[in-house]
């Protein structure tokens, strides 16, 4: 496979190799593609989650939040995010 890069992207790849973080340009490109795949998967999961919310709403399963319950929800979401981030590290 032959890939053409803009001069700016070529410089970026070369800088990554020169930094010692990667040994070859191929490693840089593989890492970039892996990250792109992860981002695409996360985006698809987000779309599925949003659709699930819309579906729940359509079935009359929505929830109403006041100031206190909204804060509690936000804290639960933050806590789950922190936990997920810790597991990923």
Secondary structure, 3 states (H helix, E strand, C coil): CCCCCCHHHHHHHHHHHHCCCCCCHHHHHHHHHHHHHHHHHHHHHHHHHHHHHHHHHHCCCCCCCCHHHHHHHHHHHHHHHHHHHHHHC
